Amino acid sequence: MRGTRRLASRRRSSMQVILERSVMGAPLTRILAESRQNAARNAVRAHMDTLWQFVTQYGYWAVVLGGLVEGETLLILAGFAARLGHLDLLAVMAVGAFMGAFSDVLLFSLGRWRGKQVLARWPKVLRYRRRFNRLVARWGMLVVIAMRFMYGMRWAGPILLGMSDMPWPRFLLFNLIGASLWGFLAAGAGWMFGAAAQAMLEDVQDVQGWLLGGLLLLALGFAGWRAWRTRPDGANGTSG
């Protein structure tokens, strides 16, 4: 009997709290939504803290990884680390550009020598083939420079170019130009964003805490813009 009464009392207390919050203008749905938002913000902050620790601990090796896997976030953070004196900005740009170009050369080689096997194993590449061919026909070698800024094309583009009749020297030249531009913009964004933050906040520790979230929003916004600008055929519900 006592256990039953305690359980009933707990249920009444829980319902009373919910009703009180609802009356005060905070319905249960809003409470749950705020809880999810707080959890998402905490997850983002934890992720950024992890990436920041990775950059500050491993330095240029983190930049190497960022260049290999198209890690704009890592390069942006490395640019900010250079602003704080942990790294050299020109070295960050150079390493990021070189590794970005190197990863594209590997993908180009994969398309040149194993193109059919790649399409058989990863048919997703075909989703971008028609659109990519149209871009190449319209813009020519400028696509080689810009493909790393296009969502999906960063990986599919070099493979598809390798499957074409594009000469190696031409690809290497324009790919290096595109990689250099990418490294300059990504690392430079971290440097400039950090400079703006330091101009507003005097305490460097406060700058770091405030800036990490802003850098992630910058990287996510850039990735979202690329995703919207470079949608595969059929993504908007139309055909052809």
C-alpha positions as CSV (number, residue, x, y, z in Angstrom):
1,M,0.0,0.0,0.0
2,R,2.8,2.4,0.9
3,G,4.5,1.7,-2.4
4,T,1.3,2.4,-4.3
5,R,0.8,5.6,-2.5
6,R,4.3,6.8,-3.2
7,L,4.0,6.0,-6.9
8,A,0.7,7.8,-7.1
9,S,2.3,10.8,-5.3
10,R,5.2,10.9,-7.7
11,R,2.9,10.8,-10.7
12,R,0.8,13.7,-9.2
13,S,4.0,15.7,-8.6
14,S,5.2,15.2,-12.2
15,M,1.9,16.1,-13.6
16,Q,1.7,19.2,-11.4
17,V,5.1,20.3,-12.6
18,I,4.1,19.9,-16.2
19,L,0.8,21.8,-15.6
20,E,2.6,24.6,-13.8
21,R,5.0,25.0,-16.6
22,S,2.3,25.0,-19.2
23,V,0.3,27.6,-17.3
24,M,3.4,29.8,-17.0
25,G,3.7,29.8,-20.8
26,A,6.2,27.0,-21.3
27,P,4.2,24.0,-22.7
28,L,5.7,20.5,-22.7
29,T,6.5,20.7,-26.4
30,R,8.5,23.8,-25.9
31,I,10.4,22.3,-23.0
32,L,11.3,19.3,-25.0
33,A,12.4,21.4,-28.0
34,E,14.6,23.6,-25.7
35,S,16.1,20.4,-24.2
36,R,16.9,19.1,-27.7
37,Q,18.4,22.4,-28.7
38,N,20.6,22.5,-25.6
39,A,21.7,19.0,-26.3
40,A,22.6,19.9,-29.9
41,R,24.5,22.9,-28.8
42,N,26.4,20.9,-26.3
43,A,27.2,18.3,-28.9
44,V,28.5,20.9,-31.3
45,R,30.6,22.6,-28.7
46,A,32.1,19.2,-27.6
47,H,32.8,18.4,-31.3
48,M,34.5,21.7,-31.8
49,D,36.5,21.4,-28.6
50,T,37.7,18.0,-29.8
51,L,38.8,19.4,-33.1
52,W,40.5,22.3,-31.5
53,Q,42.4,20.1,-29.2
54,F,43.4,17.9,-32.2
55,V,44.7,20.9,-34.1
56,T,46.6,22.4,-31.1
57,Q,48.1,19.0,-30.2
58,Y,49.1,17.6,-33.6
59,G,49.6,20.9,-35.4
60,Y,50.5,20.4,-39.1
61,W,49.6,16.8,-39.0
62,A,46.0,17.9,-38.4
63,V,46.4,20.2,-41.4
64,V,47.6,17.1,-43.4
65,L,44.4,15.3,-42.5
66,G,42.3,18.3,-43.2
67,G,43.8,18.5,-46.7
68,L,43.3,14.9,-47.4
69,V,39.7,14.6,-46.4
70,E,38.5,18.1,-47.5
71,G,38.4,19.3,-43.9
72,E,37.6,23.0,-44.2
73,T,36.8,23.0,-40.5
74,L,40.3,21.8,-39.6
75,L,41.9,24.3,-41.9
76,I,39.8,27.1,-40.5
77,L,40.7,26.1,-37.0
78,A,44.4,25.8,-38.1
79,G,44.2,29.4,-39.4
80,F,42.8,30.5,-36.1
81,A,45.6,28.6,-34.3
82,A,48.1,30.5,-36.5
83,R,46.5,33.7,-35.4
84,L,47.2,32.7,-31.8
85,G,50.8,31.8,-32.6
86,H,50.5,28.0,-32.4
87,L,51.2,27.6,-36.1
88,D,52.5,29.6,-39.1
89,L,49.8,30.8,-41.4
90,L,51.7,30.4,-44.6
91,A,52.8,26.9,-43.6
92,V,49.1,26.0,-42.9
93,M,48.1,27.3,-46.3
94,A,50.9,25.5,-48.1
95,V,50.4,22.2,-46.3
96,G,46.6,22.3,-46.8
97,A,46.9,23.2,-50.4
98,F,49.5,20.5,-51.1
99,M,47.6,17.7,-49.4
100,G,44.4,18.8,-51.1
101,A,46.1,18.6,-54.5
102,F,47.6,15.3,-53.6
103,S,44.3,13.7,-52.6
104,D,42.8,14.9,-55.9
105,V,45.7,13.3,-57.8
106,L,45.0,10.0,-56.1
107,L,41.3,10.2,-57.1
108,F,42.2,11.2,-60.6
109,S,44.5,8.2,-60.8
110,L,41.8,6.0,-59.5
111,G,39.4,7.2,-62.2
112,R,42.1,6.9,-64.9
113,W,43.1,3.3,-64.1
114,R,40.1,1.9,-62.2
115,G,37.1,4.0,-63.4
116,K,34.8,1.1,-64.3
117,Q,35.5,-0.7,-61.0
118,V,34.8,2.6,-59.1
119,L,31.4,3.1,-60.8
120,A,30.5,-0.5,-60.1
121,R,31.4,-0.3,-56.5
122,W,30.2,3.3,-55.8
123,P,27.3,4.0,-58.2
124,K,26.7,7.2,-56.4
125,V,29.4,8.8,-58.5
126,L,27.0,8.4,-61.5
127,R,24.6,10.8,-59.9
128,Y,27.0,13.6,-60.6
129,R,28.3,12.5,-63.9
130,R,25.8,14.2,-66.2
131,R,25.9,17.5,-64.3
132,F,29.7,17.4,-64.1
133,N,30.0,16.8,-67.8
134,R,27.7,19.8,-68.5
135,L,29.8,22.0,-66.2
136,V,33.0,20.9,-68.0
137,A,31.4,21.6,-71.4
138,R,30.4,25.1,-70.3
139,W,33.3,26.2,-68.2
140,G,36.2,24.0,-69.3
141,M,39.2,24.0,-67.1
142,L,37.7,26.4,-64.6
143,V,35.7,23.4,-63.3
144,V,39.0,21.8,-62.2
145,I,39.7,24.9,-60.1
146,A,36.2,25.2,-58.7
147,M,35.2,21.5,-58.1
148,R,36.6,21.4,-54.5
149,F,34.1,24.2,-53.7
150,M,31.2,22.1,-55.0
151,Y,29.4,19.7,-52.8
152,G,29.9,16.1,-54.0
153,M,32.2,17.1,-56.8
154,R,35.2,17.2,-54.5
155,W,35.3,13.4,-54.6
156,A,33.4,12.6,-57.7
157,G,35.0,15.3,-59.9
158,P,38.6,14.1,-59.9
159,I,37.4,10.5,-60.5
160,L,35.2,11.6,-63.5
161,L,38.1,13.7,-64.9
162,G,40.3,10.7,-64.6
163,M,37.8,8.7,-66.7
164,S,37.9,11.4,-69.4
165,D,40.6,12.1,-71.9
166,M,42.0,15.1,-70.0
167,P,45.9,15.1,-70.1
168,W,47.8,14.7,-66.9
169,P,49.8,17.9,-67.2
170,R,46.7,20.1,-67.6
171,F,44.9,18.5,-64.7
172,L,48.0,18.8,-62.4
173,L,48.3,22.5,-63.2
174,F,44.7,23.6,-62.7
175,N,44.2,21.3,-59.8
176,L,47.2,22.9,-58.0
177,I,45.7,26.3,-58.7
178,G,42.4,25.2,-57.2
179,A,44.0,23.6,-54.2
180,S,46.1,26.7,-53.5
181,L,43.0,28.9,-53.6
182,W,41.1,26.5,-51.3
183,G,43.9,26.4,-48.7
184,F,44.3,30.2,-48.9
185,L,40.6,30.9,-48.3
186,A,40.0,28.3,-45.6
187,A,43.1,29.1,-43.5
188,G,42.7,32.8,-44.2
189,A,39.1,32.7,-43.0
190,G,40.2,31.3,-39.7
191,W,42.9,33.9,-39.4
192,M,40.6,36.8,-40.2
193,F,37.7,35.6,-38.1
194,G,40.1,35.2,-35.2
195,A,41.4,38.8,-35.8
196,A,37.9,40.1,-35.7
197,A,37.1,38.2,-32.5
198,Q,40.3,39.5,-30.8
199,A,39.4,43.0,-31.7
200,M,36.0,42.6,-29.8
201,L,37.2,40.6,-26.9
202,E,40.3,41.3,-24.9
203,D,40.7,37.9,-23.2
204,V,42.1,35.3,-25.6
205,Q,40.5,32.5,-23.6
206,D,37.1,34.2,-24.1
207,V,37.9,34.5,-27.8
208,Q,38.6,30.8,-28.1
209,G,35.3,29.8,-26.4
210,W,33.3,32.2,-28.4
211,L,35.1,31.5,-31.7
212,L,34.9,27.8,-31.8
213,G,31.1,27.8,-32.3
214,G,31.3,30.6,-34.8
215,L,33.9,28.7,-36.9
216,L,31.7,25.6,-37.0
217,L,28.8,27.7,-38.1
218,L,31.0,29.2,-40.8
219,A,32.1,25.8,-42.0
220,L,28.6,24.4,-41.9
221,G,27.2,27.4,-43.7
222,F,29.8,27.0,-46.4
223,A,29.0,23.3,-46.8
224,G,25.3,24.0,-46.9
225,W,25.8,26.6,-49.6
226,R,27.8,24.1,-51.6
227,A,25.1,21.5,-51.2
228,W,22.4,23.8,-52.4
229,R,24.5,25.1,-55.4
230,T,25.6,21.7,-56.6
231,R,22.7,19.3,-56.3
232,P,22.8,16.1,-58.3
233,D,20.4,15.5,-61.1
234,G,16.9,14.7,-59.9
235,A,17.4,16.2,-56.4
236,N,14.9,19.0,-57.1
237,G,12.3,16.6,-58.4
238,T,12.9,17.3,-62.1
239,S,14.4,15.0,-64.7
240,G,16.9,15.7,-67.5
